[in-house]
Amino acid sequence: MPEEKPWHVEGLDNLGWVLMDYVNAVIHIFQPDQRDFYSLERLWADGKSEVVEDHITAE
């Protein structure tokens, strides 16, 4: 399976909120305090959401 690379990545300098843009999907990785502050679930309440913690495997 070929490795997918993001089109754009932001936030690697502080790691409080990392955004990975794959064009058809955007991944947000938050520290707990940043997640509470920005509350994206409220802003995007009508959007599709999927929890992926069960899908992540260590390499």
Backbone bond lengths (Angstrom), bond angles and torsions (degrees), N, CA, C in turn:
res aa  C-N    CA-C-N  psi(-1)  N-CA   C-N-CA  omega(-1)  CA-C   N-CA-C  phi
1 M - - - 1.454 - - 1.528 108.54 -
2 P 1.336 117.88 125.90 1.471 120.09 -179.85 1.523 111.52 -68.97
3 E 1.314 115.25 146.87 1.467 120.65 179.70 1.520 109.93 -78.33
4 E 1.316 116.25 126.97 1.464 121.75 175.83 1.517 108.69 -83.49
5 K 1.319 116.93 132.16 1.456 120.81 176.35 1.522 108.40 -111.78
6 P 1.329 116.86 140.62 1.464 119.11 -179.99 1.522 111.53 -68.04
7 W 1.330 115.34 150.00 1.451 121.91 175.73 1.527 109.77 -70.46
8 H 1.343 116.00 -35.09 1.466 120.80 -178.59 1.526 109.49 -152.97
9 V 1.332 116.36 143.90 1.468 122.36 177.19 1.521 108.18 -132.87
10 E 1.329 116.65 136.39 1.467 122.20 175.18 1.515 109.64 -131.81
11 G 1.333 116.97 151.27 1.452 122.07 171.08 1.512 115.91 98.86
12 L 1.320 118.21 1.27 1.460 119.50 -178.87 1.526 112.38 -68.90
13 D 1.332 117.30 -15.45 1.462 120.54 -179.38 1.527 113.24 -75.95
14 N 1.349 118.08 -25.66 1.467 118.55 -179.26 1.528 113.23 -125.57
15 L 1.313 118.46 -17.57 1.468 125.00 175.67 1.525 114.95 61.09
16 G 1.332 119.06 13.91 1.462 120.78 173.65 1.518 110.80 -76.37
17 W 1.355 114.67 -35.97 1.456 121.31 177.89 1.518 106.64 -148.36
18 V 1.303 117.68 114.63 1.462 122.52 177.30 1.521 107.71 -107.87
19 L 1.327 116.13 129.57 1.454 122.51 178.84 1.521 108.02 -114.44
20 M 1.324 116.56 129.55 1.461 122.27 178.16 1.527 107.72 -122.82
21 D 1.340 116.22 116.69 1.463 122.06 -176.59 1.525 109.47 -101.78
22 Y 1.327 115.88 114.45 1.461 122.60 177.47 1.529 110.79 -105.85
23 V 1.307 118.52 22.20 1.459 128.32 -179.07 1.532 111.42 68.43
24 N 1.330 118.83 -61.02 1.466 121.18 179.50 1.520 112.69 -84.21
25 A 1.316 116.78 -11.94 1.468 121.96 178.38 1.521 108.54 -149.11
26 V 1.324 116.03 143.30 1.460 121.83 176.53 1.519 107.45 -120.57
27 I 1.324 116.22 129.41 1.459 121.82 -178.90 1.522 108.63 -108.54
28 H 1.328 116.34 129.80 1.456 123.03 176.44 1.522 107.55 -112.92
29 I 1.330 117.03 126.10 1.464 122.27 176.84 1.523 106.71 -119.14
30 F 1.343 116.14 118.69 1.457 122.09 -173.87 1.519 112.29 -117.76
31 Q 1.331 115.73 150.91 1.452 121.71 159.37 1.531 105.30 -76.20
32 P 1.327 119.85 150.45 1.470 121.34 -175.73 1.534 114.74 -52.85
33 D 1.329 118.99 -41.82 1.468 120.01 -178.59 1.527 111.84 -67.81
34 Q 1.328 117.78 -36.28 1.461 121.26 177.36 1.529 110.75 -68.68
35 R 1.313 116.55 -39.07 1.468 120.49 178.47 1.526 110.66 -61.97
36 D 1.320 117.09 -44.28 1.466 120.95 177.79 1.528 111.35 -63.09
37 F 1.337 117.02 -42.09 1.458 121.60 -177.28 1.532 111.75 -64.37
38 Y 1.331 117.97 -48.69 1.466 121.32 -175.28 1.525 113.57 -82.01
39 S 1.306 118.42 -26.05 1.468 123.35 174.43 1.532 113.12 46.32
40 L 1.323 116.53 54.28 1.465 120.19 -178.55 1.522 113.14 -62.19
41 E 1.321 116.90 -27.95 1.459 119.06 177.83 1.530 110.81 -59.28
42 R 1.325 116.77 -35.61 1.463 120.94 178.18 1.530 110.31 -72.53
43 L 1.328 117.24 -43.44 1.460 120.97 -178.30 1.524 112.40 -65.84
44 W 1.329 116.69 -35.35 1.467 121.91 -176.66 1.528 111.03 -112.18
45 A 1.307 117.37 35.64 1.470 121.71 -175.48 1.526 112.92 -57.34
46 D 1.330 118.24 -28.81 1.460 120.27 -179.10 1.530 112.68 -90.27
47 G 1.332 117.98 -1.47 1.460 121.73 179.77 1.519 112.45 -87.96
48 K 1.331 115.66 165.73 1.463 121.27 178.21 1.527 108.97 -78.73
49 S 1.309 116.26 136.20 1.462 121.95 -179.57 1.516 109.16 -131.46
50 E 1.333 116.05 141.05 1.457 120.52 176.67 1.516 108.80 -138.58
51 V 1.308 116.88 128.60 1.457 122.10 175.66 1.521 107.10 -82.06
52 V 1.340 116.62 126.72 1.465 119.59 -174.82 1.521 113.42 -113.75
53 E 1.316 118.88 6.23 1.461 120.26 -176.29 1.525 112.11 -57.60
54 D 1.333 117.74 -31.35 1.458 120.75 178.83 1.524 112.61 -75.88
55 H 1.327 117.55 -13.16 1.457 122.02 -176.92 1.524 113.06 -96.66
56 I 1.309 118.16 -11.29 1.459 122.07 -176.38 1.522 109.73 -81.90
57 T 1.327 115.89 132.51 1.461 120.72 177.49 1.518 109.48 -125.87
58 A 1.300 117.03 145.89 1.467 121.72 177.91 1.517 109.07 -74.40
59 E 1.321 115.49 143.08 1.466 120.11 178.06 1.497 110.45 -106.26
